[in-house]
Amino acid sequence: MRIQLSQRLNDLRESGLLREARTIRPSANGWCEVDGQLLRNFASNDYLNLAHDDRVIAAAREALDEYGVGARASALVCGRSEWHSQLERRLAEFEGTESAILFPTGYAANTGTLSALIEPSDTVFCDRFNHASLVDGIRLSRARLRVYRRDRLDALQRELMSADTTGHKWIVTDAVFSMDGDLAPLSEICDLADQSGADVIVDEAHATGVFGPTGRGVCELTGTEDRVAVRIGTLSKAVGTQGGFVAGSSELIEWLRNSARTQVYSTALPPAVCAAAVRSLELIQSEPERRIRLFQLSDLLRAELRRFDLNLLEQSRGPVIPLVLGDPNEAIHAARLVEQQRFLVAGIRPPTVPQGTSRLRVSVTTAFNEQDIRALAVAITRAVSELTMQQKT
Ligand SMILES: *Cc1c(COP(=O)(O)O)cnc(C)c1O
């Protein structure tokens, strides 16, 4: 290669931003093994502890024996098994929409859907903390991209009303912001969309299975399901499996089946993964106590961390609990100090979060109990005070 990657890698290393993917061995009880150490996993998005549920595994295993591993082709060629069509039907039922369509990942659902719907002459209003896959989808559409702040909706309103566009207007937002854990103000956003003739696209990735009376997400929670044009979700977080989906009108889904390139030109999900997701969605519906428990544990952790006077992001709701430290090296060091006390939490740095807001990100799952949560709060408090002491000396 003629370009110098070593220099780029060095730059990352020197600014504390070089990342490393560690090998992890997960287990059924929420613990995991990392570098030979057993840790309680508080970095996972498997909020309802379904990735390792016996019934979900059994569903996958049965389909695996019958259908083999790979899907063999994209959905339109020959990759769409009975399990795919059943899962799409179940997703539409779960979401209360006419139809639904699967994608290989949530990332692919976002890039494929946005680029298939948005035209180059359109203008897209995009929350500044939206997930990378939404931003990439907008870029692929070649539409004009306008970034807004959800704490400054008055400014968004002005921009929406005065936008100089020959095309359509869209507002695109995460439902739950993955690094801050707060919720999009969907009612207000839908009001603005109504005023300005825009359409709203919501990515429910961290909300599916978690928020709303029946776990559909933040659109359900805020009563905006009928006001949001496109709802996108993932099966790889609270559902505990893999894959992305869009739920909506039959017409929307038919359009995506014909034109979303990440769906047309990518191999379909393994049938066994679809079988597992069908079972997992059933459990999400029949065991609402999982969601209730998740919120109890998350609220307990918030209360415990506040008791120790730690700098929590006040807006966060539900299982994602960020603790902003600022410097990237500090965030990574703090995560290591927590790890020494046998808890795995994520240290998050730019470009995932803005400069100066590196943080510990804790995600609560129902694999643990009150005692674990209290012990985690103590571990984090110790780590942060140790960090402060080391800085002083
Ligand atoms: C995780 C995430 C995605 C990507 O979903 P995958 O299924 O992991 O590809 C998309 N959007 C948001 C907001 C996410 O947090």
The ligand as an ORCA input file, in Angstrom:
! r2SCAN-3c Opt
* xyz 0 1
  C     -27.037     -0.252     17.357
  C     -27.739      0.754     16.556
  C     -27.956      0.569     15.200
  C     -27.363     -0.588     14.452
  O     -28.055     -1.757     14.707
  P     -27.322     -3.160     14.429
  O     -28.415     -4.139     14.390
  O     -26.363     -3.356     15.542
  O     -26.604     -3.014     13.118
  C     -28.685      1.510     14.513
  N     -29.169      2.598     15.138
  C     -28.966      2.829     16.450
  C     -29.534      4.044     17.081
  C     -28.232      1.913     17.199
  O     -28.015      2.147     18.480
*
